[in-house]
Amino acid sequence: MITLCIIVGEFIINAISILIAQALNTADIVDIVTVNAGIIGLISVILSVVKVNDINLYTSSLGLANALEVFTGKKWDYFKLTICIGLAGTALSMAGILNHFVDFLSMLGVIFPPIAGVMLVDYYILKTSRKILDETREKGLLPDDASTPLIGWLAIIACIIGTVVGVVFNFGIPSLNSILIAGMTYWILIKIKQKL
């Protein structure tokens, strides 16, 4: 029910938004809100943007502080990190980084899916560690480091090849292409390794 309500609600909200944008002949949210809700609507949009950016700054500061603490072994000052991240975000925003954000997200959509292709082929088709996983599942444990390889070089190579194909070739859906190519490449590499 929740999924259905969200889907239907999104269709209705988006349809109304499109109709209002068409009626006003603009896609600028500030113009749309100002015409329809006046200054109160504009203040509400501004405050919601401030709230979202505040949450983003808070979570990124915590994440960076924790990452730096893990990598360096020393505790970092949250206040200084927050100021630095806020200034960096503001500078990047003023430089127009949002103009490249869609390209960045599209690139991520091609870089990370090959990992899923390799995992699916490894687990469902090749069943590489199925025996170890079944034994440890019965005990309620995870496999230890000695029973599984530390680095799966063939998987990394397959992911790189899948990513390159997704980025370079412009046929079909790039993320789906990268998943399929990475999975097939991994399967081929494993079969070659088994024969050698």
C-alpha positions in Angstrom: 0.0 0.0 0.0 2.8 2.4 0.8 4.5 1.8 -2.5 1.2 2.2 -4.4 0.4 5.4 -2.5 3.9 6.8 -3.2 3.8 5.9 -6.9 0.3 7.3 -7.4 1.1 10.3 -5.3 4.2 11.1 -7.3 2.3 10.8 -10.6 -0.3 13.2 -9.3 2.2 15.7 -7.8 4.4 15.6 -10.9 1.4 15.9 -13.2 0.1 19.0 -11.3 3.7 20.4 -11.3 3.9 20.0 -15.1 0.5 21.6 -15.6 1.4 24.6 -13.5 4.8 25.0 -15.2 3.1 24.8 -18.6 0.4 27.3 -17.6 3.0 29.7 -16.4 5.3 29.0 -19.3 8.3 28.6 -16.9 10.3 25.8 -15.3 11.7 28.1 -12.6 10.5 26.9 -9.2 10.8 30.4 -7.7 8.5 31.9 -10.3 6.0 29.1 -9.9 5.8 29.3 -6.1 5.8 33.1 -6.1 2.8 33.2 -8.5 0.8 30.5 -6.8 1.6 30.9 -3.1 3.1 34.4 -2.9 5.8 35.5 -0.5 4.8 32.8 2.1 5.4 30.1 -0.5 8.7 31.6 -1.4 9.8 31.8 2.2 8.8 28.2 2.7 10.9 27.1 -0.3 13.9 29.0 0.9 13.6 27.6 4.4 13.2 24.0 3.1 16.4 24.5 1.0 18.2 25.8 4.1 17.0 22.7 6.1 18.1 20.3 3.4 21.5 21.9 3.0 21.9 22.0 6.8 21.3 18.2 7.0 23.7 17.6 4.0 26.4 19.6 5.7 25.9 17.9 9.1 26.0 14.3 7.6 29.0 15.1 5.3 30.9 16.6 8.2 30.3 13.5 10.4 31.2 11.2 7.5 34.4 13.0 6.7 35.4 13.3 10.3 34.9 9.5 10.8 36.7 8.7 7.6 39.7 10.9 8.5 39.8 9.5 12.0 39.9 5.9 10.6 42.6 6.7 8.1 44.8 9.0 10.2 44.2 7.6 13.7 43.6 11.0 15.2 40.4 12.8 16.2 39.5 15.8 14.0 37.7 19.0 15.1 34.1 18.8 13.9 33.7 22.6 13.9 36.6 23.2 11.6 35.7 20.4 9.2 32.1 21.7 9.0 33.3 25.2 8.2 35.7 23.9 5.5 33.1 21.6 3.9 30.6 24.5 4.0 33.0 26.9 2.3 34.0 24.2 -0.3 30.4 23.4 -1.0 29.5 27.1 -1.4 32.6 27.7 -3.7 31.7 24.7 -5.9 28.1 25.8 -6.1 29.2 29.3 -7.2 31.5 27.7 -9.7 28.5 25.9 -11.3 29.2 22.3 -10.2 25.5 21.5 -10.5 25.7 21.9 -14.3 27.9 18.8 -14.3 25.9 16.9 -11.6 23.8 14.9 -14.0 26.9 13.8 -15.9 28.5 12.7 -12.7 25.4 10.7 -11.7 25.3 9.1 -15.1 29.0 8.1 -14.8 28.3 6.6 -11.3 25.5 4.6 -13.0 28.0 3.0 -15.3 30.9 2.6 -12.8 29.2 0.7 -10.0 26.7 -1.6 -11.6 29.4 -4.0 -13.0 30.0 -5.1 -9.4 26.5 -6.4 -9.3 27.0 -8.3 -12.6 30.1 -10.0 -11.2 28.4 -10.8 -7.9 25.3 -12.3 -9.6 27.4 -14.5 -12.0 29.7 -15.6 -9.1 26.9 -16.5 -6.8 24.2 -17.9 -9.1 26.0 -19.3 -12.1 29.6 -20.2 -11.0 28.6 -20.9 -7.4 32.3 -20.2 -6.4 32.0 -20.2 -2.6 28.6 -21.8 -2.3 29.9 -24.7 -0.1 31.7 -22.4 2.3 28.7 -20.1 2.5 26.3 -23.0 3.2 28.5 -24.4 5.9 29.0 -21.0 7.7 25.3 -20.1 7.3 24.4 -23.2 9.3 26.7 -22.0 12.1 25.4 -18.4 11.9 28.9 -17.1 10.9 30.6 -15.4 8.0 33.4 -17.2 6.2 36.9 -16.5 7.6 39.5 -14.7 5.6 41.5 -17.9 5.0 38.7 -19.6 3.1 38.0 -16.8 0.7 40.4 -14.9 -1.5 41.5 -11.5 -0.1 41.4 -9.8 -3.6 39.4 -11.1 -6.5 41.6 -9.9 -9.4 39.5 -11.5 -12.0 36.4 -9.7 -10.6 38.2 -6.4 -10.6 39.4 -6.9 -14.2 35.8 -7.8 -15.3 34.4 -4.7 -13.5 36.9 -2.5 -15.3 36.1 -4.0 -18.7 32.4 -3.6 -18.0 32.8 0.0 -16.9 34.9 0.8 -20.0 32.3 -0.7 -22.3 29.5 1.2 -20.5 31.4 4.5 -20.9 32.8 4.1 -24.4 30.0 2.4 -26.3 26.7 4.4 -26.8 24.4 1.5 -27.7 21.5 0.5 -25.5 21.4 1.3 -21.8 25.0 2.0 -20.6 24.5 0.7 -17.0 22.8 -2.5 -18.3 25.6 -3.0 -20.8 28.2 -2.6 -18.1 26.5 -5.2 -15.9 26.1 -7.7 -18.7 29.7 -7.3 -20.1 31.2 -7.5 -16.6 29.2 -10.6 -15.8 30.1 -12.3 -19.1 33.8 -11.3 -18.8 34.0 -12.6 -15.3 32.4 -15.9 -16.3 34.9 -16.2 -19.3 37.9 -15.4 -17.1 36.9 -17.9 -14.4 36.4 -20.6 -17.1 39.9 -19.8 -18.6 41.4 -20.0 -15.1 39.8 -23.3 -14.4 41.1 -24.8 -17.6 44.6 -23.5 -17.0 
